[in-house]
């Protein structure tokens, strides 16, 4: 591809609003690919901006980079996701997002009463954990996020 059609890492960072270090990290994770100039500098095709937007949109939904990488690997030859790709690929995350929303609603509704962790043995605890019995189920939240 002609060099004038390629973007430097700084230009991609400026246009996408993502730090240069994040672009380098995305590349190391296999989410982006860059060509190298004669001086061994990264050069990106312009369509990388759409790919970065896809990654950022998914991250804003709380999707991990590992999950994003998994769905992007379904695209042939690392092509840039289209609107149809977003619709198809993001539908895989719907169930997980619905569960996360339900967990957040539960947390919000119980926030003033208890954090649902099993480590509180308060007499006034709305989830009531006599003798700290939930501690036997392991560390961390025991009731919040139960499926």
Secondary structure in CASP SS format (residue, H / E / C, confidence):
PFRMAT SS
TARGET T0000
AUTHOR 0000-0000-0000
METHOD secondary structure of the structure
MODEL  1
X C 1.00
X C 1.00
X H 1.00
X H 1.00
X H 1.00
X E 1.00
X E 1.00
X E 1.00
X H 1.00
X H 1.00
X H 1.00
X H 1.00
X H 1.00
X H 1.00
X H 1.00
X H 1.00
X C 1.00
X C 1.00
X C 1.00
X H 1.00
X H 1.00
X H 1.00
X H 1.00
X H 1.00
X H 1.00
X H 1.00
X H 1.00
X H 1.00
X C 1.00
X C 1.00
X C 1.00
X C 1.00
X C 1.00
X C 1.00
X E 1.00
X E 1.00
X C 1.00
X C 1.00
X C 1.00
X C 1.00
X C 1.00
X E 1.00
X E 1.00
X E 1.00
X E 1.00
X C 1.00
X C 1.00
X H 1.00
X H 1.00
X H 1.00
X H 1.00
X H 1.00
X H 1.00
X H 1.00
X H 1.00
X H 1.00
X H 1.00
X H 1.00
X H 1.00
X H 1.00
X C 1.00
X C 1.00
X C 1.00
X C 1.00
X H 1.00
X H 1.00
X H 1.00
X H 1.00
X H 1.00
X H 1.00
X H 1.00
X H 1.00
X C 1.00
X C 1.00
X C 1.00
X H 1.00
X H 1.00
X H 1.00
X C 1.00
X C 1.00
X C 1.00
X C 1.00
X H 1.00
X H 1.00
X H 1.00
X H 1.00
X H 1.00
X H 1.00
X H 1.00
X H 1.00
X H 1.00
X H 1.00
X H 1.00
X H 1.00
X H 1.00
X H 1.00
X H 1.00
X H 1.00
X H 1.00
X H 1.00
X H 1.00
X H 1.00
X H 1.00
X H 1.00
X H 1.00
X H 1.00
X H 1.00
X H 1.00
X H 1.00
X H 1.00
X C 1.00
X C 1.00
X C 1.00
X C 1.00
X C 1.00
X C 1.00
X C 1.00
X C 1.00
X C 1.00
X C 1.00
X C 1.00
X C 1.00
X C 1.00
X C 1.00
X C 1.00
X C 1.00
X C 1.00
X C 1.00
X C 1.00
X H 1.00
X H 1.00
X H 1.00
X H 1.00
X H 1.00
X H 1.00
X H 1.00
X H 1.00
X C 1.00
X C 1.00
X C 1.00
X C 1.00
X C 1.00
X C 1.00
X C 1.00
X C 1.00
X C 1.00
X C 1.00
END
